Amino acid sequence: MSKITDLLGNRAEDLLGHKCAVASDTLHLPGPDFIDRVWAHSDRSTRVLGSLAALYGTGNLGGSGYISILPVDQGIEHSAAASFAPNPMYFDPENIVRLAIEAGCSAVTSTLGVLGLVARKYAHKIPFVLKINHNELLTYPNKADQILFASVEQAWEMGAVAVGATVYFGSDESGRQIQEISRAFERAHELGMATILWCYLRNNAFKTPERDYHVSADLTGQANHLGVTIQADIIKQKLPENNGGFSALKFGKTSPQVYDGTLCGDHPIDLTRYQLLNCYAGRVGLINSGGASGKNDLADAVYTAVVNKRAGGSGLILGRKAFQKPFRDGVDLIGAVQSVYLDKGITIA
């Protein structure tokens, strides 16, 4: 706790002592019995429950109700050079999986090419999550569209326990993506795999001169609600930084209670709790992304973990902050994040 407090610096007291507007006893919170308490009552098959148990039961957080996932799909999403030039060892797919195992992650998620090349060696050693769609930046001019790179059947054949996908909610192609991924998730459940959805927003109108509403609690919260509607078992979302997207952009429908402190305050933990509220009040786990690598990655990663945990979230999916560093430093950073979720002194707000 003392190390975590030091990393939080002058934000420590505010973050560790905050109480949310929406009470925690109205939510379904992570815990060792999360699958039995929540998922065992759903329409998920016994094989899907087994896949969820593999995710929640592996690595340093195994059995805690929290998960820590290493995602490395940026070679397609951002270009291989932008992703791996800081640490070229990760051009080799095996080192991606080695990092996840050494760091005690719950799972590793990556592309068909990455996981396929090492599946026979590692699929039985750590849960694989195959990301089946991507945006790619070689098309000129660039466009925001997630397209399928892999099939659900390929994920099943390589031994993956789950499939991951992104929908760019708010984009011109979001309607097609929602239908496409809904069908893919249905098929994944038929085959016994779990599903993880990246509920990201993409629309140039969402970014104004004053504020970027791609990370507003109200818009990302609604994206989460659409994601759980198509039966995502876990939602991945960016940590919210503001609120009021619907009001500022003057579209859609909302309620004053989202902005007056009844359902969501201005504190980052409140903003994140509103994201969780939209995940069927926590019945579907919320994992926040670690974000880009920068100058204060360790402190930033611990901050994100504290906000996610105290809001009632289920963990972090953190990649660039770890794999763009020397191997051992990446392991240590992931370990620091995991220590937040294992520390019983850091409670639900």
N, C-alpha and C positions, 0 to 999 in steps of 0.2 A: 504493500500500500504506500509506503514512503516513497518508493521509486516512482510509482504512478503519480503521486501527488507532486513530486518534483517536476515530472514531465509536463503536468498540467499547468504548473506555474501559478500565476495570479488568477487563473480561471478555476483552480481546484475547488475552492470553497463554494463557488456558485454552482459548479457542475455536480459536485458530490452531495450538496445539500438541497437541491431544487425539488419542489413538489409540483406535480403536473395538475393541470386543470381537470383532465379526465382521470378519475381514480383508477388505480391499478387493479382493484378488486372487480372491476367490470370487464377485465380482459382475460384471455386465455394465454397464460405466460409460459415461457420455456421452463422445462424441468425434466428430471430423469424419466418421468412417466408420461411425457408429452405425446408419444405415439398412442399409448393405451388410452390416455385421457381424451384425446382429440380425434386422431385419425382412425382408431378402431371402430368408431361409430359412423364413419363415412361410407361412401360406395367404393372406396379403394379396395382392390383385391388383396388377398393374403400375400401375393407376390410383390405388389407395390408396397405393402407394409414392411415386407422384408427388405426392400430396397431403401426405404426411408430409415429403417433400423440400421442398415449398413452405414448410411451417411451420418446419422446421429450417434453411432456407436464406435466410430473409428477415430484414431489419433488422440492427441492430448486432451481434447474436449469430449472424448467418447463417454457417453453415459451422463453427461451434465445437462443435456437439453439444448446445448449450443453447438454451433458448427463453425469451422474455419476452413474456407476453400481457397485454393490457389487457382486463379484464372489466368490463362495465357492464350488469348486469341488475338492479341494486338498485332501480330504479324500480318494478319489480313486487315483488321480494322484500322490500323494506323500506319502500316508498312513495316516490313521486317527491319529495315534500317533504323527507323525511328524507335523501334521497340528494343532491338538487340544490340545496336552499336555500343551502348554504354557497357555491355557485358556480353561479348560475342559467344561465350560458352553456351548461351541459350538458343543459338541457331541450331544446336543439336537437341532434338526432342527428348532424348533420354535425360538430359540434365534438368529439364522442366519437371519431370516426374520424380527424379531424385530429390529435388528441392522440396517438393510437397511431402515426400515420405520423411525426409530428414527433419523437417519442421513439424512433424506430427499433425499434418492437416487432416481434415475429415474427408477431403476428396480433392482431386485435381480435375479441372475442366479445361479443355482445349479443343483444337480442330480435329477433323477427321484424319488429316495427314499426320499430325503430331501423335495422337493417341494410337492410331492404327499401326504406326511403325514400331511401337514398343508394347503392344497389347499383350502378346504372349508372355512377355517377361514380367509385366507389372500389373495387369488387370486384376489379378487375384491378391495383390499386395496392398492396393489402395483403391477405393472406389473411383471409377472413371465417370465423368460427366461429359458427354459429347455435345459440344455446341454445334447445332445443325444449320444455323443461318448466320450470315455476316453482312456487314456493309464493307465495300472495298473502294479504295481511293485511287485506283489506277484509271478508272473511267474519267474522261475529261470532257466537259467540266464535271467536277465532283457532284454527286447527288446523294441524298440520304434515303437509301432503300435497303432493307434487309432482304437478302435473297437466299434460298436454300443452297447449301453446299454439300449437304449429306442427308441421308434418309434415316428414319427411325430404325429401320431394319438393320442398317449398318452399325448403329449404336448397340443394338441387341447382340448382333453377331460377334462383336469384339469384346463383349462381356461388360459393357457399361451398366451401371445401376441407375443412371438417370440421363435424360436429355435436357439440354439448355437451349434457349432461343431468345431472341430479342424482337420486340415489337416497338416500332417508332410511333408511339401514340401522338396524334396531332399532325402527322405528315400526310402528304398526298396519297401515299401508298398504304396507309394504316389499315384501311378496310380489307385489302387483300391479305396483308400480313396477319391480321386477327383471324381471318377465316383459315388461312394456311396453317398457322400454329395451333389453332384450336383442333384441327383435324390431326395434326402431328401429335399433340398431347393425348388425344383420344387413343391413337394407335400405340403410343408409348405405354399407357395404362393397360391396354389389352395385352401387351407383352410383358407386363410386370415391372416396368421401369417408372421411377419417379420423374417429376417435371419441375424445372426451374425457369422462371421467366424474368428476363431483363426488361423492366417496364420503363423504358426511356422515352423522353419527349423530344420531338424534332419538328420545329417550325420556326422559320425566321421571324415571324411575327411575335413569338414568345420572348424575344430579346429586344428590349427597348433601350433608349439612351440612358435611362435611369436605373434599370434593373434587368437581370436575366431571370425570367420566370420559368425557364427550364428546370430550375431547382426550387420552385415555390411549393409549399406544403399542400396547397389546395389542388394544384394541377397534378403533381406527382401522386398525391393521395388518390385522385380519381383514376389515374393510370393504374395504380395498384388494384383498385376496385374492378377495373376492367380485366386485369390480369387474373385475379382469383376467379372471376366469372367463367373463364375458359379453362379452369381446373389446373392452374399452376399450384404445385404443392409447396413451393418456396418462391418468394418474390425477392428479386434483387432490385434495389433502387438507390439512386444517389442520395447522399445526406442532404436534407433540405436546408436552404440558406435564407429563405424569405417566405412571404405569404402574400395573398391578394392577387394572384394571377387572373382569376376570373373577373374580378372587379376592374383591374387596371386595363385589361385587354378588351373588356366589355363584350364578352361572349359567353355562351353556356348558361347554366343555371347553378346557383349556389344558395347559401343561407348566411344571414348575419352572424349566426352562432359559430361559424368557422373563423370569424375574425374578432369577435367581442370578448374572447377569453373563455367562453362556455365550452367549446370543443378544442380550441387551440390557442395557446398564448404565443408570445414572441420569442420565448426561450427556445434554443435549439432542441432541447429534449421534448418540449411540447410540440414543436413542429414535427419531430420524428414520431411522436406518439400518434399524431393525426394520420401519418402515413400508415402506422400499424393498425389504427382503428379501421382503416379502409381495407385491411387484409382480414376481413371478417372478425374484427376485434381480436386479432392475434391467433385465430385458429390456423391461419396460414402464416408460416414463419417469415419474418422480414429480415433480410440481410442487406446491409448497406455496403456500398463499394468503397474501396480504399482511395481511389482517385489517383491522379498523376504523381510521379515522383518529383520531389522538390528539395529545398534546403533543410527542412525540419521534419523529415519523414517519420522518425520515431515518435516524436511528440504529436504530430498530426494523426498518426495511426492510432495511438493510445487515446487521443481526444475523441476520434470517431467511434472507437470501441466503447468508451464510457457513455457517450451519448446514446448509441444504439442499445446498449445493455440497460441503462436506466430508463429508456423509453419503453422497454419490453421486447426489444428485438431479439433475434436468434443468432446473431453473429456477424462476421465480416467476410467478404469475398475480396481479397486483397492480392494484387498482382505486381504492378509496376514498382511499387515502393520496395518490393522484395527482390524481384528478379533483375532489376537494373542496378543491383549492388553486388559486391563480391558474395560468393555463395554463403559463407558463414555469417556475414552481416545480414543477409536475407533471412536465414534461419532464425537468428536472434530477434529480428524485428517481428516476425510472425509469432515467435514465442512471447514477446512482450504483449502483443495483442491478446493472445490466448490467456495470459495471466490476469487480464482484466476480467474475463468471464469466469475464471476459476476463483477469483478473490471474493469471498463471501461478504467482505466489508463493503463492496460496491453493490448496493441494493437497487431494487426497482423504485423509481421515483413515484 
